[in-house]
Amino acid sequence: ERANQGLERRMASIAVELRAAGWPVETTGLGIEFRTLASGVEPTPKAYLPAGGMDPPWWRAFREGVLNFSSPPLPGETPLGYYAAWRRSIVLFRGGYGDLLFPDALVAHEMVHAYQHQERQTLTPEWVAKLQTVESMNIQATLHEGEAELGALAYVLRARGLGFDKVEPSLLRRAFDQGVVGRYARVPYDTGLLYLLAKERVGARSGVDRLFRDSPASTEQLLHPETYTGDEPRPVAWPDAPLPEGWRVEAEDVFGELACHRWLALWLGRQAAWLATTGWDGDSIRVLRHPGHGRASIWLSVWDREQDAWQFEAAVRKCSSCGVHIRGRTVVCFSAESQAAEPLLAWAHEHIHSPDADPRAVHRTERTERLWKQRAAPPLVRND
């Protein structure tokens, strides 16, 4: 109880700095508490789960093994804390909070989430219900976590008498690329922070609200802000040909480049996953059901260049037991619960084709790869 009271006093002090930096979070009625790691993260109320059933169709298919991805456990990391919007409270885990170099930055991060909830009415059941795809969820998660990191960075700088003019976005980006800072689990945090810094140049708070009102159309734009401004994702066109007899579409979703990157990074590491997913142009997955043959999935992804498609195909083969096929710049991933789904695979082979290439997209992808290679070398730190 004494520790929680101390947190409340610290929160009031941090709120003063956040308000001065542009995040006027209201602390009245905002709770904050310590928990032990043994207690774990409390279950999210059902009302806060995304629409489309109890969870998105892709996660339902993923969990039940339709895609045969068999993801390994997430890298072991100590949880730090979270903002429970459903009861307006910040929860911090003792083991994570005490190990941080700047523990108050974590409180500032979660207080920015409280501000998002208070000011924009995001993180509510009605808001979450509008997020129908994995891609839309990742876009919003990246923006929200990025702004929370921006607020935490602003707090740390102000507490030391510094401003955003001391922040060099290109240096941060190189540090993230080389693994000096950030890991797989911090992808939405790092990516969001770098996107906001790139858009606002020196981290000006004034333009953040505009970015939330006019959100990026894809996580591709979030991952590559320096090259993909205005590059709209390509809607994946499914064949008009009727499905084989008995098959019907049960669910449909869009993954996006960030979801592809995070999945491959579990197996291949961050840099290899980055190379394998650069050039993403659009994707769509359909889960299909047959009354006698169970379920199957077809995942189409379109890439800017044929070499991008081949890179992604090679990466998927290392991580998944699903069938992978290439049609020009289109990668087709197929998985089924029964061998009787072969007619569906034959249908895909016959009717799925690759769209025409966009020369502008090809140029942007080539430039992105060049920039990445320039950032990746020379190293920022020495092993000794």
C-alpha positions as CSV (number, residue, x, y, z in Angstrom):
1,E,0.0,0.0,0.0
2,R,2.9,2.4,0.8
3,A,4.5,1.6,-2.5
4,N,1.2,2.3,-4.4
5,Q,0.9,5.6,-2.5
6,G,4.4,6.5,-3.6
7,L,3.5,5.7,-7.2
8,E,0.5,8.1,-7.0
9,R,2.8,10.9,-5.9
10,R,5.3,10.1,-8.7
11,M,2.4,10.0,-11.2
12,A,1.3,13.5,-10.2
13,S,4.9,14.8,-10.7
14,I,5.2,13.1,-14.1
15,A,1.8,14.5,-15.2
16,V,3.2,18.0,-14.8
17,E,6.0,17.3,-17.3
18,L,3.7,15.5,-19.7
19,R,1.3,18.4,-19.7
20,A,4.2,20.8,-20.5
21,A,5.3,18.5,-23.3
22,G,1.7,18.4,-24.8
23,W,0.0,15.4,-23.2
24,P,-2.4,17.0,-20.6
25,V,-3.4,13.7,-19.0
26,E,-6.1,13.9,-16.3
27,T,-5.0,12.0,-13.2
28,T,-8.2,12.4,-11.2
29,G,-9.7,8.9,-11.1
30,L,-6.7,7.4,-12.8
31,G,-5.4,4.5,-10.7
32,I,-1.9,3.0,-10.5
33,E,-0.7,0.0,-8.6
34,F,2.1,-2.5,-8.3
35,R,1.6,-6.2,-8.9
36,T,3.9,-9.2,-8.6
37,L,4.9,-11.2,-11.7
38,A,3.2,-14.2,-10.1
39,S,-0.2,-12.6,-10.4
40,G,0.2,-12.2,-14.2
41,V,-1.8,-10.1,-16.6
42,E,-5.5,-9.9,-15.8
43,P,-7.8,-11.3,-18.5
44,T,-9.1,-8.7,-21.0
45,P,-12.8,-8.3,-20.8
46,K,-14.7,-9.9,-23.7
47,A,-16.1,-6.6,-24.7
48,Y,-12.5,-5.4,-25.5
49,L,-11.7,-8.2,-27.9
50,P,-11.9,-7.4,-31.6
51,A,-15.0,-8.0,-33.7
52,G,-15.5,-11.0,-35.9
53,G,-16.4,-13.5,-33.2
54,M,-14.4,-13.7,-30.0
55,D,-11.2,-12.9,-31.9
56,P,-10.2,-12.1,-35.5
57,P,-10.8,-14.9,-38.0
58,W,-7.0,-15.2,-38.7
59,W,-6.2,-15.8,-35.0
60,R,-8.9,-18.4,-34.8
61,A,-7.5,-20.2,-37.8
62,F,-3.9,-19.7,-36.5
63,R,-4.7,-21.1,-33.1
64,E,-6.4,-24.2,-34.5
65,G,-3.5,-25.0,-36.8
66,V,-5.1,-24.4,-40.1
67,L,-2.0,-22.6,-41.3
68,N,0.4,-25.1,-39.8
69,F,2.7,-22.2,-38.8
70,S,3.5,-23.7,-35.4
71,S,5.0,-20.5,-33.9
72,P,7.5,-21.1,-31.1
73,P,6.9,-19.3,-27.8
74,L,7.7,-15.6,-27.7
75,P,11.2,-14.7,-26.5
76,G,11.3,-14.7,-22.8
77,E,11.0,-11.1,-21.5
78,T,10.0,-9.7,-18.2
79,P,6.6,-7.9,-18.6
80,L,6.8,-4.3,-17.4
81,G,3.2,-3.1,-17.1
82,Y,0.0,-2.1,-19.0
83,Y,-2.9,0.3,-19.0
84,A,-6.2,-1.3,-18.1
85,A,-8.6,1.0,-20.0
86,W,-11.6,-1.0,-18.8
87,R,-11.0,0.2,-15.2
88,R,-8.8,3.3,-15.8
89,S,-5.8,2.0,-14.0
90,I,-2.0,1.6,-14.7
91,V,-0.5,-1.7,-13.6
92,L,3.3,-2.1,-13.0
93,F,5.1,-5.4,-12.4
94,R,7.7,-5.1,-9.6
95,G,10.3,-7.3,-11.3
96,G,10.2,-5.3,-14.6
97,Y,9.8,-1.8,-13.1
98,G,12.7,-2.0,-10.7
99,D,15.1,-3.2,-13.4
100,L,14.6,-0.3,-15.7
101,L,17.3,2.4,-16.2
102,F,14.5,5.1,-16.2
103,P,11.6,3.5,-14.4
104,D,9.5,6.7,-14.4
105,A,9.6,6.6,-18.2
106,L,7.4,3.5,-18.0
107,V,4.9,5.4,-15.9
108,A,5.0,8.2,-18.5
109,H,4.4,5.7,-21.3
110,E,1.3,4.2,-19.6
111,M,0.0,7.7,-18.7
112,V,0.1,8.6,-22.4
113,H,-2.1,5.6,-23.0
114,A,-4.5,7.0,-20.4
115,Y,-4.4,10.3,-22.3
116,Q,-5.3,8.5,-25.5
117,H,-8.2,6.9,-23.8
118,Q,-9.4,10.2,-22.2
119,E,-8.8,12.6,-25.2
120,R,-9.6,10.5,-28.3
121,Q,-11.9,7.8,-26.8
122,T,-9.7,5.1,-28.2
123,L,-9.0,1.8,-26.4
124,T,-12.8,1.5,-25.8
125,P,-15.0,-1.5,-26.8
126,E,-16.7,0.5,-29.6
127,W,-13.3,1.6,-31.0
128,V,-11.8,-1.9,-30.9
129,A,-14.9,-3.3,-32.6
130,K,-14.0,-1.3,-35.7
131,L,-10.7,-3.1,-36.1
132,Q,-11.6,-5.9,-38.4
133,T,-8.2,-7.1,-39.7
134,V,-4.8,-7.9,-38.3
135,E,-3.4,-5.1,-40.4
136,S,-5.8,-2.5,-39.0
137,M,-5.0,-3.7,-35.5
138,N,-1.3,-3.4,-36.1
139,I,-1.6,0.1,-37.6
140,Q,-3.4,1.3,-34.5
141,A,-1.1,-0.6,-32.1
142,T,1.9,0.9,-33.7
143,L,0.6,4.5,-33.6
144,H,-0.6,4.2,-30.0
145,E,2.6,2.5,-28.7
146,G,4.7,4.9,-30.8
147,E,3.0,8.0,-29.2
148,A,3.4,6.5,-25.8
149,E,7.2,6.0,-26.4
150,L,7.3,9.6,-27.7
151,G,5.7,10.8,-24.5
152,A,8.1,8.8,-22.4
153,L,11.1,10.1,-24.4
154,A,9.8,13.7,-24.0
155,Y,9.5,13.1,-20.2
156,V,13.1,11.8,-19.9
157,L,14.5,14.7,-22.0
158,R,12.6,17.3,-20.0
159,A,13.6,15.8,-16.7
160,R,17.2,16.4,-17.8
161,G,16.7,19.8,-19.3
162,L,16.9,18.7,-22.9
163,G,14.6,19.0,-25.9
164,F,13.8,17.0,-29.0
165,D,16.5,18.9,-30.9
166,K,18.9,16.4,-29.1
167,V,17.1,13.5,-30.8
168,E,18.5,12.3,-34.1
169,P,15.9,10.0,-35.8
170,S,18.5,8.5,-38.2
171,L,20.7,7.4,-35.4
172,L,17.8,5.8,-33.5
173,R,16.8,4.0,-36.7
174,R,20.3,2.6,-37.2
175,A,20.4,1.4,-33.6
176,F,17.1,-0.4,-34.1
177,D,18.2,-2.0,-37.4
178,Q,21.4,-3.3,-35.9
179,G,19.8,-4.7,-32.7
180,V,21.7,-2.2,-30.5
181,V,18.3,-1.1,-29.3
182,G,15.0,-3.0,-29.5
183,R,14.1,-6.6,-30.2
184,Y,11.3,-8.5,-31.8
185,A,8.8,-7.8,-29.0
186,R,9.4,-4.1,-29.3
187,V,8.6,-3.8,-33.0
188,P,5.4,-1.8,-32.6
189,Y,7.1,0.5,-30.0
190,D,10.2,1.2,-32.0
191,T,8.4,1.4,-35.3
192,G,5.8,3.7,-34.0
193,L,8.3,6.0,-32.3
194,L,10.5,6.2,-35.5
195,Y,7.5,6.9,-37.7
196,L,6.3,9.8,-35.5
197,L,9.9,11.2,-35.3
198,A,10.3,10.9,-39.1
199,K,7.0,12.6,-39.7
200,E,7.5,15.3,-37.1
201,R,11.2,15.6,-37.7
202,V,12.0,16.8,-34.2
203,G,9.2,15.1,-32.4
204,A,6.8,18.1,-32.4
205,R,3.7,17.1,-30.5
206,S,1.4,19.3,-32.6
207,G,1.2,17.0,-35.5
208,V,0.5,13.7,-33.7
209,D,-3.3,14.2,-33.5
210,R,-3.4,14.8,-37.2
211,L,-1.6,11.5,-37.8
212,F,-4.3,9.7,-35.7
213,R,-7.1,11.4,-37.6
214,D,-5.5,10.4,-41.0
215,S,-3.9,7.1,-40.1
216,P,-1.6,5.4,-42.6
217,A,-3.2,3.0,-44.9
218,S,-0.8,0.1,-44.2
219,T,1.9,-1.0,-41.8
220,E,4.2,-0.8,-44.9
221,Q,3.9,3.0,-44.6
222,L,4.8,2.8,-40.9
223,L,7.8,0.6,-41.5
224,H,9.2,2.8,-44.3
225,P,8.1,6.4,-43.7
226,E,11.1,7.8,-45.7
227,T,10.1,6.1,-48.9
228,Y,6.5,4.9,-48.8
229,T,4.6,8.2,-48.2
230,G,1.5,8.0,-50.4
231,D,2.1,4.4,-51.5
232,E,-1.3,2.7,-51.1
233,P,-1.5,-1.0,-50.5
234,R,-2.8,-3.1,-53.5
235,P,-6.2,-4.7,-52.9
236,V,-5.7,-8.4,-53.6
237,A,-8.2,-9.5,-56.3
238,W,-9.5,-13.0,-55.8
239,P,-10.6,-15.0,-58.8
240,D,-14.3,-14.7,-59.9
241,A,-14.3,-18.4,-60.8
242,P,-16.6,-20.5,-58.5
243,L,-15.0,-22.6,-55.8
244,P,-15.0,-26.4,-56.2
245,E,-18.2,-28.0,-55.1
246,G,-19.0,-27.9,-51.4
247,W,-16.4,-25.2,-50.5
248,R,-17.4,-21.9,-49.1
249,V,-15.5,-18.9,-47.6
250,E,-15.7,-18.9,-43.8
251,A,-13.5,-15.9,-43.0
252,E,-11.2,-13.4,-44.6
253,D,-8.4,-11.2,-43.2
254,V,-5.4,-9.0,-44.2
255,F,-2.1,-9.6,-42.4
256,G,0.1,-6.7,-43.6
257,E,3.8,-6.3,-43.8
258,L,4.3,-5.8,-40.1
259,A,2.5,-9.1,-39.2
260,C,4.6,-10.9,-41.8
261,H,7.7,-9.4,-40.4
262,R,6.9,-10.2,-36.7
263,W,6.1,-13.8,-37.6
264,L,9.3,-14.4,-39.6
265,A,11.4,-12.6,-37.0
266,L,10.5,-15.3,-34.5
267,W,12.3,-17.9,-36.6
268,L,14.8,-16.0,-38.7
269,G,15.7,-12.9,-36.6
270,R,14.8,-9.3,-37.2
271,Q,17.2,-8.4,-40.0
272,A,16.5,-11.5,-42.1
273,A,12.7,-11.0,-41.6
274,W,13.1,-7.3,-42.7
275,L,14.7,-8.3,-46.0
276,A,12.2,-11.1,-46.6
277,T,9.2,-8.8,-46.2
278,T,10.4,-5.6,-47.9
279,G,8.5,-5.2,-51.1
280,W,5.1,-6.2,-49.7
281,D,2.4,-4.8,-51.9
282,G,-0.8,-6.4,-50.4
283,D,-2.2,-9.6,-49.1
284,S,-5.4,-11.5,-48.2
285,I,-6.1,-14.8,-46.5
286,R,-9.3,-16.8,-46.8
287,V,-10.3,-19.6,-44.5
288,L,-12.6,-22.0,-46.3
289,R,-14.8,-24.9,-45.1
290,H,-16.2,-28.0,-46.7
291,P,-18.9,-30.0,-44.8
292,G,-17.1,-33.3,-45.4
293,H,-13.4,-32.2,-45.6
294,G,-13.0,-29.7,-42.8
295,R,-11.2,-26.4,-43.4
296,A,-8.4,-25.1,-45.6
297,S,-6.7,-21.7,-46.0
298,I,-5.4,-19.8,-49.0
299,W,-3.1,-16.8,-48.3
300,L,-2.3,-14.6,-51.3
301,S,0.5,-12.0,-51.0
302,V,1.5,-9.7,-53.8
303,W,5.1,-8.2,-54.0
304,D,6.6,-5.3,-55.8
305,R,9.2,-7.4,-57.7
306,E,9.5,-11.1,-58.5
307,Q,12.7,-11.2,-56.4
308,D,10.7,-10.0,-53.4
309,A,8.2,-12.8,-53.9
310,W,11.1,-15.4,-54.1
311,Q,12.7,-14.0,-51.0
312,F,9.4,-14.2,-49.1
313,E,8.7,-17.7,-50.4
314,A,12.1,-19.0,-49.3
315,A,11.6,-17.5,-45.8
316,V,8.1,-19.1,-45.4
317,R,9.5,-22.5,-46.4
318,K,11.9,-22.3,-43.4
319,C,9.1,-21.4,-41.0
320,S,6.0,-23.3,-42.1
321,S,4.8,-26.7,-43.3
322,C,2.1,-25.2,-45.5
323,G,2.4,-25.5,-49.3
324,V,4.0,-22.4,-50.9
325,H,3.8,-21.6,-54.6
326,I,4.8,-18.6,-56.8
327,R,2.8,-17.0,-59.6
328,G,5.0,-14.2,-60.9
329,R,4.9,-11.6,-58.0
330,T,2.2,-13.5,-56.1
331,V,3.0,-16.0,-53.4
332,V,0.3,-18.5,-52.6
333,C,0.4,-20.3,-49.2
334,F,-2.0,-23.3,-49.0
335,S,-2.9,-25.5,-46.0
336,A,-5.7,-27.9,-45.4
337,E,-6.9,-30.3,-42.7
338,S,-7.6,-33.1,-45.2
339,Q,-6.0,-34.5,-48.4
340,A,-9.5,-34.2,-49.9
341,A,-8.9,-30.5,-50.3
342,E,-6.7,-31.1,-53.4
343,P,-9.4,-29.8,-55.8
344,L,-9.2,-26.5,-53.9
345,L,-5.4,-26.4,-54.5
346,A,-6.0,-27.2,-58.2
347,W,-8.5,-24.3,-58.4
348,A,-5.9,-22.0,-57.0
349,H,-3.3,-23.1,-59.5
350,E,-5.7,-22.6,-62.4
351,H,-7.2,-19.2,-61.5
352,I,-4.8,-17.2,-59.4
353,H,-2.5,-15.0,-61.4
354,S,-0.1,-12.2,-60.8
355,P,-1.1,-8.5,-61.4
356,D,1.0,-6.1,-63.5
357,A,4.0,-4.5,-61.8
358,D,4.0,-0.9,-60.8
359,P,7.4,0.7,-61.8
360,R,7.0,3.4,-59.1
361,A,6.7,0.7,-56.4
362,V,9.7,-1.2,-57.8
363,H,11.8,2.1,-57.5
364,R,10.6,2.7,-53.9
365,T,11.5,-0.9,-52.9
366,E,15.0,-0.6,-54.5
367,R,15.5,2.7,-52.7
368,T,14.4,1.2,-49.4
369,E,16.8,-1.6,-49.6
370,R,19.7,0.8,-50.4
371,L,18.8,2.9,-47.4
372,W,18.7,-0.1,-45.2
373,K,22.1,-1.3,-46.3
374,Q,23.5,2.2,-45.7
375,R,22.1,2.2,-42.2
376,A,23.3,-1.3,-41.4
377,A,27.0,-0.5,-42.0
378,P,29.2,0.4,-40.4
379,P,28.3,-0.9,-37.0
380,L,27.3,1.5,-34.2
381,V,29.1,-0.4,-31.5
382,R,32.2,-2.5,-31.2
383,N,32.2,-6.0,-29.6
384,D,35.1,-5.0,-27.4
